[in-house]
Amino acid sequence: MARALLASFADSLSLRDPNAPLTPSQWRVEILSGLTVALALVPEAVAFAFVAGVEPLVGLYAAFIVGLITAVFGGRPGMISGATGALAVVMVSLVAQHGVEYLFATVVLMGLIQIFVGVMRWGKFIRLVPHPVMLGFVNGLAIVIFLAQLGQFQVPGSAESAGHGMANGEWLSGAPMALMLGLVALTMAIIWVMPKVTNAVPAPLAGIGIVAAIVIGFGLDVPLVGDLASIEGGLPPFHLPMVPLNWDTFEIILPYALILAAIGLIESLLTLNLVGEMTGKRGGASQECLAQGAANTVTGFFGGMGGCAMIGQSMINVKSGGRTRVAGVAAALFLLAFILFASGLIEQIPLAALVGVMFMVVIGTFAWNSLRILRKVPRTDAFVTILVTIVTVATDLATAVVVGVIVSALAYAWQNATRIHAIKRESRTEAGAQVYEIQGPLFFGSADGFMELFDVAHDPDVVIIDFAASRVADQSALQAIEAVAQKYVDAGKKIQLRHLSHDCHQLLSKAGHLIVDSDDDPDYELAVDYDVKTGIIGGH
């Protein structure tokens, strides 16, 4: 793992993708893509800082530090990380009850937990997320991004409109609303047309630049980035969280740190997979966990609110041509430059241009083909896709993914549980013997159904249970076999167990002498442990 991080760092210092050196034109595309992302990061970071109840610079510093470190060390070149709404909504209660210093301490602990997950290589378990859950994830996220932009259609300052407090805000109306909608539509049109004209400049950057020039040139009165808050500031200062170093503090921050770490990693790893599908890259889950953890640990010591991967900005980067670490590093450095030197200029950018960019991200993120295939896929998959979409919008991404995985797992277990059955026939080798050919997997979900297959009272004196077309999967399956065998023994009948794996030979303590060895016995491992000394079977 350390070697992989060093190699990643070396690639970042050379500012190139290890598979293909950058040409001058690619350098331009990567840097301009980073500039586009940085412009889109500003209102998002400020808005999420408001959501969490902290100063705007706390969100901007997080976007810079998390974005820079993950761009350098992350598991997927092209991904963008920063302050996110999914984390901000969890932080708000912590800040309200205990203050911002406890937030900084929580972010440090969050990062250490994520580093531990990376060291343990638990990031690989993201492979267990089924495709219907991924579809629901991207669809729900597209809706969340869309809803988040609606706050920009409110009068600046009303109900913290920049912080997406839309329920009590005062909406724009009349000419201001028409002008806002017109500029949003113009931005979207430029982004759509620009690739057909030239690829010299990323389309989102062209949209922002042209619309900003129109607003400034004609002096149009529309909401600007500066209406959210001032982004002027200095370098992030090193700051030890001012909290008591005692057990009470640990009890306060640990639950928040665990939730934030889980949400951050789930969102980051799903974004990693999504960007990987678009760029043709695979792997890097554990490295991404380490990078996210390191970024958040450092951020907590420099007055930032923490963060994770941002799917909206990642989509902007990838669609603008950003494929290497250059774009992510450039985005972070541009953001810092805005804070230090160009706050006055950036504050003149109309929010309508940035909203137009994010609306195009929504259109590109939503899996429109999922609407077409819902009637063609199994009902369970369609249900999971819709469920994850709804839960994502109603709660948060991490909860939605966990719910989707659990429902998918239960559905899979039930489908396999109903597959267990037996074909009954007379033995070809032993006269008068009854053969049960077991069909389907035998595991905890099908164990009861397996036991109901046998008619102990009416079966002949010799019974053969053949597992050639089945697979014994866990402890529940073994105990079911033991129970059936014992019923036949208690009834004074002879029973034989055939085509069980070598593991079963060892683990079936009571019925082991009933197994008939064969040259074509299967050779697979069960998901159970066996203590040779005690003869006790235990699950992992």
RODO-2510 file (C-alpha; in nm, 4 decimals, decimal comma):
residues 540
     n   res          X          Y          Z
     1     m     0,0000     0,0000     0,0000
     2     a     0,2819     0,2419     0,0883
     3     r     0,4471     0,1671    -0,2464
     4     a     0,1205     0,2434    -0,4280
     5     l     0,0919     0,5770    -0,2485
     6     l     0,4513     0,6678    -0,3324
     7     a     0,3914     0,5785    -0,6967
     8     s     0,0763     0,7896    -0,6935
     9     f     0,2696     1,0778    -0,5395
    10     a     0,5393     1,0459    -0,8055
    11     d     0,2762     1,0557    -1,0790
    12     s     0,1324     1,3682    -0,9196
    13     l     0,4671     1,5439    -0,8973
    14     s     0,5219     1,4764    -1,2648
    15     l     0,1606     1,5894    -1,3171
    16     r     0,0836     1,3246    -1,5700
    17     d    -0,1123     1,0065    -1,6058
    18     p     0,1261     0,7094    -1,5799
    19     n    -0,0241     0,5519    -1,8888
    20     a     0,0184     0,8471    -2,1265
    21     p     0,2360     1,1607    -2,1030
    22     l     0,0446     1,4818    -2,1471
    23     t     0,0777     1,6761    -2,4698
    24     p     0,0653     2,0588    -2,4630
    25     s    -0,2977     2,0537    -2,5774
    26     q    -0,3860     1,8056    -2,3040
    27     w    -0,2144     2,0263    -2,0471
    28     r    -0,4415     2,3097    -2,1582
    29     v    -0,7524     2,0951    -2,1350
    30     e    -0,6598     1,9641    -1,7902
    31     i    -0,5841     2,3100    -1,6487
    32     l    -0,8951     2,4699    -1,7989
    33     s    -1,1012     2,1807    -1,6682
    34     g    -0,9554     2,2457    -1,3229
    35     l    -1,0477     2,6137    -1,3533
    36     t    -1,4061     2,5215    -1,4428
    37     v    -1,4303     2,2898    -1,1438
    38     a    -1,2860     2,5555    -0,9111
    39     l    -1,5480     2,8071    -1,0236
    40     a    -1,8234     2,5538    -0,9543
    41     l    -1,6704     2,4671    -0,6155
    42     v    -1,6997     2,8190    -0,4740
    43     p    -2,0803     2,8484    -0,4324
    44     e    -2,1081     2,4834    -0,3314
    45     a    -1,8468     2,5168    -0,0555
    46     v    -2,0051     2,8385     0,0723
    47     a    -2,3544     2,6879     0,0640
    48     f    -2,2527     2,3720     0,2480
    49     a    -2,0723     2,5810     0,5102
    50     f    -2,4021     2,7614     0,5721
    51     v    -2,5809     2,4265     0,5972
    52     a    -2,3324     2,3094     0,8624
    53     g    -2,3607     2,6388     1,0494
    54     v    -1,9979     2,7500     1,0050
    55     e    -1,8201     3,0392     0,8347
    56     p    -1,7802     3,0273     0,4528
    57     l    -1,4001     3,0022     0,4774
    58     v    -1,4394     2,6798     0,6763
    59     g    -1,6058     2,5241     0,3721
    60     l    -1,3628     2,6816     0,1256
    61     y    -1,0581     2,5618     0,3217
    62     a    -1,2045     2,2109     0,3284
    63     a    -1,2626     2,2199    -0,0470
    64     f    -0,9029     2,3285    -0,1047
    65     i    -0,7275     2,0854     0,1339
    66     v    -0,9447     1,7806     0,0702
    67     g    -0,9431     1,8501    -0,3032
    68     l    -0,5652     1,8854    -0,3185
    69     i    -0,4711     1,5810    -0,1104
    70     t    -0,7196     1,3466    -0,2796
    71     a    -0,6126     1,4744    -0,6214
    72     v    -0,2525     1,3839    -0,5365
    73     f    -0,3045     1,0527    -0,3560
    74     g    -0,6578     0,9413    -0,4523
    75     g    -0,7477     0,6146    -0,6137
    76     r    -0,8933     0,7598    -0,9330
    77     p    -0,7380     1,0425    -1,1378
    78     g    -1,0123     1,2771    -1,2492
    79     m    -1,2162     1,2598    -0,9291
    80     i    -1,2889     1,5826    -0,7422
    81     s    -1,3398     1,6005    -0,3657
    82     g    -1,4416     1,8817    -0,1341
    83     a    -1,7018     1,9955     0,1169
    84     t    -2,0325     1,8179     0,0491
    85     g    -2,3936     1,8498     0,1525
    86     a    -2,4163     1,4849     0,2583
    87     l    -2,1646     1,5553     0,5357
    88     a    -2,2910     1,9059     0,6134
    89     v    -2,6380     1,7886     0,7133
    90     v    -2,4816     1,5574     0,9736
    91     m    -2,2481     1,8279     1,1046
    92     v    -2,5166     2,0871     1,1692
    93     s    -2,6432     1,9343     1,4961
    94     l    -2,2888     1,8877     1,6274
    95     v    -2,2013     2,2519     1,5593
    96     a    -2,5299     2,3753     1,7051
    97     q    -2,4882     2,1790     2,0284
    98     h    -2,1123     2,1925     2,0894
    99     g    -1,9555     2,4514     1,8590
   100     v    -1,7169     2,4521     1,5654
   101     e    -1,4126     2,3368     1,7646
   102     y    -1,5807     2,0022     1,8262
   103     l    -1,6431     1,9818     1,4528
   104     f    -1,2708     2,0170     1,3830
   105     a    -1,1923     1,7409     1,6364
   106     t    -1,4605     1,5209     1,4794
   107     v    -1,3146     1,5704     1,1321
   108     v    -0,9709     1,4612     1,2584
   109     l    -1,1184     1,1438     1,4119
   110     m    -1,3250     1,0861     1,0974
   111     g    -1,0060     1,0944     0,8920
   112     l    -0,8280     0,8487     1,1228
   113     i    -1,1217     0,6067     1,0931
   114     q    -1,1064     0,6305     0,7139
   115     i    -0,7307     0,5663     0,7195
   116     f    -0,7957     0,2542     0,9284
   117     v    -1,0537     0,1365     0,6728
   118     g    -0,7983     0,1899     0,3968
   119     v    -0,5225     0,0036     0,5828
   120     m    -0,7614    -0,2883     0,6392
   121     r    -0,8504    -0,2799     0,2667
   122     w    -1,2218    -0,2725     0,3411
   123     g    -1,2833    -0,0483     0,0440
   124     k    -1,3075    -0,3609    -0,1723
   125     f    -1,6495    -0,4328    -0,0224
   126     i    -1,7919    -0,1620    -0,2471
   127     r    -1,8010    -0,4423    -0,5040
   128     l    -2,1021    -0,5791    -0,3151
   129     v    -2,3147    -0,2852    -0,4304
   130     p    -2,5478    -0,4249    -0,7010
   131     h    -2,6094    -0,2464    -1,0301
   132     p    -2,9724    -0,1507    -0,9445
   133     v    -2,8376     0,0264    -0,6341
   134     m    -2,5856     0,2143    -0,8505
   135     l    -2,8666     0,3212    -1,0844
   136     g    -3,0737     0,4441    -0,7926
   137     f    -2,7667     0,6175    -0,6506
   138     v    -2,6940     0,8218    -0,9639
   139     n    -3,0624     0,9001    -1,0245
   140     g    -3,1173     1,0105    -0,6662
   141     l    -2,7993     1,2123    -0,6695
   142     a    -2,9027     1,3871    -0,9907
   143     i    -3,2304     1,4853    -0,8246
   144     v    -3,0465     1,6052    -0,5113
   145     i    -2,8110     1,8190    -0,7221
   146     f    -3,1108     1,9645    -0,9054
   147     l    -3,2972     2,0462    -0,5834
   148     a    -2,9836     2,2009    -0,4338
   149     q    -2,9753     2,4569    -0,7162
   150     l    -3,3284     2,5786    -0,6497
   151     g    -3,2044     2,7835    -0,3564
   152     q    -3,0308     3,0117    -0,6047
   153     f    -3,3721     3,1177    -0,7381
   154     q    -3,4511     3,2903    -0,4097
   155     v    -3,3835     3,6442    -0,3008
   156     p    -3,0262     3,6500    -0,1634
   157     g    -3,0295     3,6258     0,2128
   158     s    -3,3890     3,5041     0,2441
   159     a    -3,4059     3,1996     0,4689
   160     e    -3,0396     3,1323     0,4022
   161     s    -3,1238     3,0620     0,0390
   162     a    -2,7598     2,9979    -0,0334
   163     g    -2,7683     2,7220     0,2234
   164     h    -3,0609     2,5533     0,0499
   165     g    -3,3078     2,6549     0,3206
   166     m    -3,5754     2,6740     0,0550
   167     a    -3,8811     2,5979     0,2634
   168     n    -3,9196     2,9529     0,4052
   169     g    -3,7279     3,1528     0,1439
   170     e    -3,8622     3,4313    -0,0737
   171     w    -3,8604     3,3327    -0,4397
   172     l    -3,7571     3,5645    -0,7195
   173     s    -4,0526     3,6761    -0,9285
   174     g    -4,1367     3,8809    -1,2341
   175     a    -3,8485     4,0224    -1,4376
   176     p    -3,5717     3,9025    -1,1986
   177     m    -3,6951     3,5435    -1,2220
   178     a    -3,7304     3,5657    -1,5996
   179     l    -3,3788     3,7065    -1,6318
   180     m    -3,2390     3,4370    -1,4048
   181     l    -3,4088     3,1613    -1,6040
   182     g    -3,2962     3,3151    -1,9317
   183     l    -2,9308     3,3237    -1,8232
   184     v    -2,9521     2,9653    -1,6965
   185     a    -3,0974     2,8554    -2,0314
   186     l    -2,8305     3,0506    -2,2197
   187     t    -2,5543     2,8817    -2,0166
   188     m    -2,7007     2,5394    -2,0887
   189     a    -2,7316     2,6203    -2,4602
   190     i    -2,3669     2,7313    -2,4778
   191     i    -2,2531     2,4114    -2,3028
   192     w    -2,4567     2,2053    -2,5507
   193     v    -2,3403     2,3903    -2,8627
   194     m    -1,9769     2,4565    -2,7710
   195     p    -1,8424     2,1001    -2,8310
   196     k    -1,9917     2,1115    -3,1817
   197     v    -1,7914     2,4273    -3,2553
   198     t    -1,4582     2,3752    -3,0791
   199     n    -1,2949     2,1749    -2,8020
   200     a    -1,0269     2,4356    -2,7349
   201     v    -1,2090     2,5496    -2,4190
   202     p    -1,4203     2,3252    -2,1919
   203     a    -1,7850     2,3942    -2,2644
   204     p    -1,8824     2,4665    -1,8995
   205     l    -1,6015     2,7235    -1,8713
   206     a    -1,7143     2,8877    -2,1946
   207     g    -2,0704     2,9038    -2,0629
   208     i    -1,9603     3,0655    -1,7371
   209     g    -1,7316     3,3122    -1,9141
   210     i    -1,9791     3,4251    -2,1814
   211     v    -2,2703     3,4666    -1,9410
   212     a    -2,0504     3,6482    -1,6880
   213     a    -1,9300     3,8849    -1,9639
   214     i    -2,2900     3,9576    -2,0655
   215     v    -2,3955     4,0297    -1,7070
   216     i    -2,0967     4,2532    -1,6354
   217     g    -2,1022     4,4243    -1,9752
   218     f    -2,4723     4,5147    -1,9609
   219     g    -2,4767     4,5721    -1,5862
   220     l    -2,7590     4,3245    -1,5317
   221     d    -2,8971     4,3061    -1,1782
   222     v    -2,8843     3,9336    -1,1029
   223     p    -2,7671     3,7302    -0,8000
   224     l    -2,3885     3,6984    -0,7907
   225     v    -2,1465     3,4698    -0,6065
   226     g    -2,0621     3,7669    -0,3853
   227     d    -2,4245     3,7817    -0,2695
   228     l    -2,3718     3,4500    -0,0899
   229     a    -2,0732     3,5675     0,1155
   230     s    -1,7268     3,7124     0,0783
   231     i    -1,4680     3,4479    -0,0121
   232     e    -1,1686     3,6667     0,0673
   233     g    -0,9198     3,5157     0,3121
   234     g    -0,5637     3,4036     0,3766
   235     l    -0,3824     3,0728     0,3800
   236     p    -0,5469     2,8069     0,5991
   237     p    -0,3861     2,8466     0,9462
   238     f    -0,2703     2,5464     1,1482
   239     h    -0,5129     2,5122     1,4359
   240     l    -0,5383     2,2514     1,7106
   241     p    -0,9057     2,1875     1,7933
   242     m    -0,9734     2,3649     2,1245
   243     v    -1,1590     2,0840     2,3008
   244     p    -1,0904     1,9079     2,6310
   245     l    -0,8815     1,5961     2,5793
   246     n    -1,0938     1,3631     2,7894
   247     w    -1,3356     1,0731     2,7592
   248     d    -1,6428     1,2988     2,7547
   249     t    -1,5157     1,4697     2,4388
   250     f    -1,4481     1,1323     2,2779
   251     e    -1,8029     1,0168     2,3564
   252     i    -1,9413     1,3316     2,1924
   253     i    -1,7399     1,3199     1,8703
   254     l    -1,7134     0,9414     1,8119
   255     p    -2,0740     0,8822     1,6896
   256     y    -2,0517     1,1782     1,4519
   257     a    -1,7071     1,0707     1,3311
   258     l    -1,8286     0,7167     1,2538
   259     i    -2,1326     0,8441     1,0615
   260     l    -1,9308     1,1021     0,8697
   261     a    -1,6579     0,8487     0,7876
   262     a    -1,9144     0,5993     0,6581
   263     i    -2,1038     0,8556     0,4506
   264     g    -1,7821     1,0018     0,3119
   265     l    -1,6389     0,6655     0,2101
   266     i    -1,9603     0,5317     0,0600
   267     e    -2,0113     0,8444    -0,1492
   268     s    -1,6431     0,8522    -0,2480
   269     l    -1,6232     0,4859    -0,3458
   270     l    -1,9451     0,4978    -0,5458
   271     t    -1,8177     0,8075    -0,7236
   272     l    -1,4906     0,6241    -0,7834
   273     n    -1,6810     0,3432    -0,9553
   274     l    -1,8884     0,5861    -1,1602
   275     v    -1,5848     0,7830    -1,2778
   276     g    -1,4093     0,4527    -1,3447
   277     e    -1,6881     0,3446    -1,5786
   278     m    -1,6578     0,6714    -1,7693
   279     t    -1,2772     0,6664    -1,7928
   280     g    -1,2263     0,2916    -1,8270
   281     k    -1,0300     0,2602    -1,5016
   282     r    -1,0671     0,0018    -1,2252
   283     g    -0,9369    -0,0536    -0,8732
   284     g    -0,8039     0,2021    -0,6285
   285     a    -1,0728     0,1646    -0,3576
   286     s    -0,8342     0,1150    -0,0657
   287     q    -0,6061     0,3910    -0,1912
   288     e    -0,9052     0,6244    -0,2092
   289     c    -0,9958     0,5395     0,1516
   290     l    -0,6411     0,6273     0,2618
   291     a    -0,6438     0,9513     0,0641
   292     q    -0,9828     1,0572     0,1995
   293     g    -0,8681     0,9771     0,5529
   294     a    -0,5428     1,1689     0,5191
   295     a    -0,7258     1,4656     0,3654
   296     n    -0,9814     1,4873     0,6442
   297     t    -0,7224     1,4432     0,9192
   298     v    -0,5188     1,7313     0,7795
   299     t    -0,8298     1,9417     0,7188
   300     g    -0,9341     1,9129     1,0825
   301     f    -0,6018     2,0700     1,1869
   302     f    -0,6401     2,3593     0,9406
   303     g    -0,9896     2,4806     1,0213
   304     g    -1,1817     2,2909     0,7529
   305     m    -1,5160     2,1122     0,7772
   306     g    -1,4015     1,7919     0,6085
   307     g    -1,5286     1,6466     0,2855
   308     c    -1,5475     1,3597     0,0402
   309     a    -1,5845     1,2979    -0,3324
   310     m    -1,8215     1,5316    -0,5161
   311     i    -2,0015     1,3564    -0,7980
   312     g    -2,1279     1,6794    -0,9561
   313     q    -1,7843     1,8394    -0,9800
   314     s    -1,6315     1,5060    -1,0822
   315     m    -1,8779     1,4890    -1,3712
   316     i    -1,7916     1,8469    -1,4703
   317     n    -1,4224     1,7557    -1,4688
   318     v    -1,4561     1,4345    -1,6675
   319     k    -1,6927     1,5864    -1,9235
   320     s    -1,4597     1,8866    -1,9594
   321     g    -1,1730     1,6533    -2,0493
   322     g    -1,0059     1,6146    -1,7086
   323     r    -0,8604     1,2646    -1,6973
   324     t    -0,5428     1,2984    -1,4891
   325     r    -0,4372     1,4343    -1,1527
   326     v    -0,3501     1,7659    -1,3153
   327     a    -0,7129     1,8807    -1,3246
   328     g    -0,7777     1,8003    -0,9576
   329     v    -0,4570     1,9689    -0,8428
   330     a    -0,5302     2,2705    -1,0650
   331     a    -0,8835     2,2991    -0,9267
   332     a    -0,7545     2,3083    -0,5691
   333     l    -0,4831     2,5631    -0,6500
   334     f    -0,7235     2,7830    -0,8445
   335     l    -0,9610     2,7758    -0,5489
   336     l    -0,6824     2,8892    -0,3159
   337     a    -0,5896     3,1628    -0,5621
   338     f    -0,9507     3,2828    -0,5615
   339     i    -0,9430     3,3085    -0,1817
   340     l    -0,6061     3,4873    -0,1719
   341     f    -0,6032     3,7105    -0,4786
   342     a    -0,9177     3,7030    -0,6923
   343     s    -1,2110     3,7094    -0,4524
   344     g    -1,3418     4,0369    -0,5964
   345     l    -1,3439     3,8998    -0,9502
   346     i    -1,4985     3,5641    -0,8615
   347     e    -1,7707     3,7340    -0,6586
   348     q    -1,8877     3,9035    -0,9818
   349     i    -1,9761     3,5700    -1,1468
   350     p    -2,3557     3,5342    -1,1830
   351     l    -2,5064     3,2403    -1,0000
   352     a    -2,7214     3,1710    -1,3059
   353     a    -2,4138     3,0579    -1,4994
   354     l    -2,3133     2,8127    -1,2263
   355     v    -2,6706     2,6872    -1,1944
   356     g    -2,6761     2,6246    -1,5705
   357     v    -2,3574     2,4202    -1,5420
   358     m    -2,5033     2,2115    -1,2588
   359     f    -2,8291     2,1581    -1,4500
   360     m    -2,6261     2,0135    -1,7373
   361     v    -2,4528     1,7906    -1,4823
   362     v    -2,7961     1,6731    -1,3679
   363     i    -2,8945     1,5864    -1,7256
   364     g    -2,5687     1,4005    -1,7805
   365     t    -2,5759     1,2203    -1,4449
   366     f    -2,9319     1,0882    -1,4467
   367     a    -2,9466     0,7372    -1,5956
   368     w    -3,2271     0,8034    -1,8412
   369     n    -3,2041     0,4529    -1,9837
   370     s    -3,3106     0,3194    -1,6422
   371     l    -3,6604     0,4569    -1,7072
   372     r    -3,6782     0,2569    -2,0279
   373     i    -3,5590    -0,0719    -1,8807
   374     l    -3,7626    -0,0654    -1,5583
   375     r    -4,0348    -0,2750    -1,7221
   376     k    -3,7863    -0,5206    -1,8685
   377     v    -3,5690    -0,5989    -1,5659
   378     p    -3,6855    -0,8243    -1,2794
   379     r    -3,9361    -0,6558    -1,0507
   380     t    -3,6976    -0,6766    -0,7574
   381     d    -3,4279    -0,4855    -0,9457
   382     a    -3,6776    -0,2208    -1,0557
   383     f    -3,8040    -0,1867    -0,6986
   384     v    -3,4500    -0,1480    -0,5611
   385     t    -3,3648     0,1196    -0,8195
   386     i    -3,6755     0,3234    -0,7330
   387     l    -3,6296     0,2673    -0,3583
   388     v    -3,2681     0,3856    -0,3576
   389     t    -3,3626     0,6913    -0,5630
   390     i    -3,6373     0,7877    -0,3176
   391     v    -3,4277     0,7237    -0,0054
   392     t    -3,1380     0,9225    -0,1522
   393     v    -3,3621     1,2247    -0,1978
   394     a    -3,5421     1,1820     0,1360
   395     t    -3,2389     1,1084     0,3575
   396     d    -2,8818     1,0772     0,2375
   397     l    -2,6692     0,8727    -0,0005
   398     a    -2,5141     0,6432     0,2594
   399     t    -2,8510     0,5430     0,4046
   400     a    -2,9895     0,4859     0,0569
   401     v    -2,7006     0,2614    -0,0464
   402     v    -2,7173     0,0579     0,2757
   403     v    -3,0939     0,0144     0,2364
   404     g    -3,0498    -0,0865    -0,1280
   405     v    -2,7796    -0,3422    -0,0509
   406     i    -2,9846    -0,4950     0,2329
   407     v    -3,3006    -0,5212     0,0218
   408     s    -3,1023    -0,6689    -0,2690
   409     a    -2,9353    -0,9217    -0,0392
   410     l    -3,2657    -1,0258     0,1168
   411     a    -3,4259    -1,0590    -0,2263
   412     y    -3,1337    -1,2705    -0,3482
   413     a    -3,1469    -1,4903    -0,0389
   414     w    -3,5210    -1,5423    -0,0781
   415     q    -3,4918    -1,6291    -0,4463
   416     n    -3,2246    -1,8880    -0,3699
   417     a    -3,4170    -2,0192    -0,0708
   418     t    -3,7133    -2,1045    -0,2925
   419     r    -3,4933    -2,2945    -0,5383
   420     i    -3,4254    -2,5872    -0,3050
   421     h    -3,6064    -2,9061    -0,4121
   422     a    -3,5392    -3,2757    -0,4588
   423     i    -3,5845    -3,5260    -0,7388
   424     k    -3,6930    -3,8612    -0,5960
   425     r    -3,6078    -4,1852    -0,7725
   426     e    -3,5141    -4,5469    -0,6999
   427     s    -3,1468    -4,6309    -0,6696
   428     r    -2,9831    -4,7949    -0,9699
   429     t    -2,7184    -4,9658    -0,7563
   430     e    -2,9007    -5,0650    -0,4384
   431     a    -3,2298    -5,2467    -0,4701
   432     g    -3,5168    -5,0868    -0,2811
   433     a    -3,3227    -4,7744    -0,1870
   434     q    -3,4788    -4,4286    -0,2200
   435     v    -3,2592    -4,1542    -0,3727
   436     y    -3,3114    -3,7824    -0,3063
   437     e    -3,1235    -3,5738    -0,5639
   438     i    -3,1004    -3,2312    -0,3991
   439     q    -3,1311    -2,9379    -0,6400
   440     g    -3,0395    -2,5800    -0,5469
   441     p    -2,8146    -2,4170    -0,2860
   442     l    -2,8405    -2,5232     0,0773
   443     f    -2,7840    -2,2350     0,3179
   444     f    -2,9571    -2,0593     0,6078
   445     g    -3,2432    -1,9418     0,3893
   446     s    -3,3230    -2,2847     0,2435
   447     a    -3,2419    -2,5021     0,5481
   448     d    -3,6057    -2,5307     0,6628
   449     g    -3,7235    -2,6065     0,3092
   450     f    -3,4556    -2,8765     0,2819
   451     m    -3,5768    -3,0517     0,5980
   452     e    -3,9329    -3,0525     0,4662
   453     l    -3,8318    -3,2491     0,1533
   454     f    -3,8056    -3,5831     0,3321
   455     d    -4,0753    -3,8316     0,4319
   456     v    -3,8933    -4,0234     0,7042
   457     a    -4,1954    -4,2278     0,8122
   458     h    -4,2821    -4,3643     0,4673
   459     d    -3,9363    -4,3895     0,3074
   460     p    -3,7809    -4,7371     0,2643
   461     d    -3,5125    -4,8716     0,4974
   462     v    -3,2282    -4,7380     0,2815
   463     v    -3,2190    -4,3701     0,1796
   464     i    -2,9502    -4,1978    -0,0263
   465     i    -2,9228    -3,8164    -0,0263
   466     d    -2,7202    -3,6989    -0,3262
   467     f    -2,5777    -3,3431    -0,3175
   468     a    -2,4170    -3,3514    -0,6638
   469     a    -2,6489    -3,0750    -0,7925
   470     s    -2,6436    -2,8721    -0,4720
   471     r    -2,3916    -2,6756    -0,2702
   472     v    -2,3673    -2,6698     0,1069
   473     a    -2,2884    -2,3116     0,2030
   474     d    -2,2923    -2,2485     0,5773
   475     q    -2,3418    -2,3704     0,9323
   476     s    -2,7208    -2,3706     0,9056
   477     a    -2,6946    -2,6075     0,6090
   478     l    -2,4667    -2,8440     0,8012
   479     q    -2,6999    -2,8515     1,0988
   480     a    -2,9957    -2,9208     0,8702
   481     i    -2,8102    -3,2201     0,7221
   482     e    -2,7271    -3,3412     1,0750
   483     a    -3,0930    -3,3084     1,1788
   484     v    -3,2264    -3,5011     0,8769
   485     a    -2,9671    -3,7747     0,9182
   486     q    -3,0523    -3,8091     1,2860
   487     k    -3,4240    -3,8503     1,2076
   488     y    -3,3496    -4,1458     0,9798
   489     v    -3,1125    -4,2989     1,2347
   490     d    -3,3732    -4,2622     1,5100
   491     a    -3,6259    -4,4323     1,2807
   492     g    -3,3881    -4,7288     1,2449
   493     k    -3,3193    -4,6646     0,8793
   494     k    -2,9910    -4,6615     0,6893
   495     i    -2,8943    -4,3301     0,5280
   496     q    -2,6072    -4,2379     0,2963
   497     l    -2,4824    -3,8871     0,2136
   498     r    -2,3139    -3,8580    -0,1236
   499     h    -2,1218    -3,5946    -0,3186
   500     l    -2,0452    -3,3711    -0,0233
   501     s    -1,7273    -3,1646    -0,0229
   502     h    -1,4192    -3,2511     0,1804
   503     d    -1,5056    -2,9667     0,4177
   504     c    -1,8384    -3,1333     0,4898
   505     h    -1,6583    -3,4578     0,5674
   506     q    -1,4782    -3,2794     0,8498
   507     l    -1,7536    -3,0526     0,9711
   508     l    -2,0393    -3,3022     0,9919
   509     s    -1,9391    -3,4316     1,3336
   510     k    -2,2437    -3,6506     1,3995
   511     a    -2,3290    -3,7622     1,0465
   512     g    -1,9722    -3,7867     0,9180
   513     h    -1,9757    -4,1667     0,9268
   514     l    -2,2797    -4,1617     0,6972
   515     i    -2,0912    -3,9960     0,4111
   516     v    -1,9979    -4,2137     0,1144
   517     d    -1,6667    -4,1092    -0,0442
   518     s    -1,6498    -4,0792    -0,4199
   519     d    -1,3859    -3,9774    -0,6724
   520     d    -1,6139    -3,7062    -0,8095
   521     d    -1,6878    -3,5387    -0,4761
   522     p    -1,6853    -3,1587    -0,5119
   523     d    -1,3994    -2,9556    -0,3678
   524     y    -1,5213    -2,6225    -0,2348
   525     e    -1,4845    -2,4436     0,0975
   526     l    -1,7695    -2,3581     0,3320
   527     a    -1,8109    -2,0209     0,4967
   528     v    -1,7693    -2,1688     0,8454
   529     d    -1,4886    -2,2385     1,0901
   530     y    -1,4291    -2,5734     1,2538
   531     d    -1,2462    -2,6267     1,5818
   532     v    -1,0757    -2,9651     1,5523
   533     k    -1,0272    -2,9990     1,9292
   534     t    -1,3844    -2,9237     2,0335
   535     g    -1,5667    -3,0257     1,7165
   536     i    -1,7657    -2,7012     1,7315
   537     i    -1,8800    -2,5372     1,4107
   538     g    -1,8800    -2,1575     1,4116
   539     g    -1,9636    -1,8988     1,1488
   540     h    -1,7189    -1,6317     1,0373
***
